[in-house]
């Protein structure tokens, strides 16, 4: 097995780009292992509706990254107390959805450390029935990876806040994450250790399992290609948000000028397909002007704000705060 040295990178977009680049470009017939630790971030599954998974207001206020990965599964929270691993191998049918095969060495090492870890359900490692690791897979024609998280000393309160959805009444064809009882691996240790020490323990255990273990350092040209992939894909709003499946939103709020009821259809690709405004408000101008102006606009707060700023909302709804109206379209429920 070949260990890929990510040189201490903690940018989740760069680490996911590195993982995809290695899968698609490193030689076949070889097994690779990648370890990385990310800055606070939410990593979205390939088939999920990003907005349905995250507390957008909270992640913006706390500078938390939001990145979509190429594998399926649910949304997960990463921070400096969370260790991520990725096993890359040639594709074989019997490996697909066989998470136990990939995680068995990790479980053994955890057991050797005195942690009551076991594989349970489809893709989780648990300790005393509390989830300490979630896993996902991706396969191309010839290659595949199985990757997962190891919650070592993560801020579990942040998990709840960052993944606590604030958008109301979203109806989506995306795959909603199932929330599980979670725990940190550090809770089960008899002697405390740092995340870095834990990472080394896991690596040492894997080295013992594979006598032909070697370390690979990327060349400057390879790092350049990884950065290009990050720029073209993982830095891109269209990938992280716009790839969400088509979804509908219904939101209602009473303003001084009356109640406004919004029905919003967002197409796959992240643009507003259709927006209808209902309510008992009084206005001089027809709301169809606002509806038409928002058609085909990205469902992103900055884009929506740019459109709404063109209108004198008093002419359409009576007494209403512009920021509150924008938040009704895209924002937190508690306005």
PyMOL commands that set and color helices and strands:
alter all, ss='L'
color gray80, all
select helices_A, chain A and resi 12-25+50-53+56-61+93-95+99-112+156-162+185-188+195-209+220-234+237-242+288-294+301-308+314-317+322-329
alter helices_A, ss='H'
color red, helices_A
select strands_A, chain A and resi 2-5+32-37+41-44+65-68+76-78+82-90+117-120+124-127+130-139+143-151+170-172+214-217+247-255+258-266+272-279
alter strands_A, ss='S'
color yellow, strands_A
deselect
rebuild
show_as cartoon
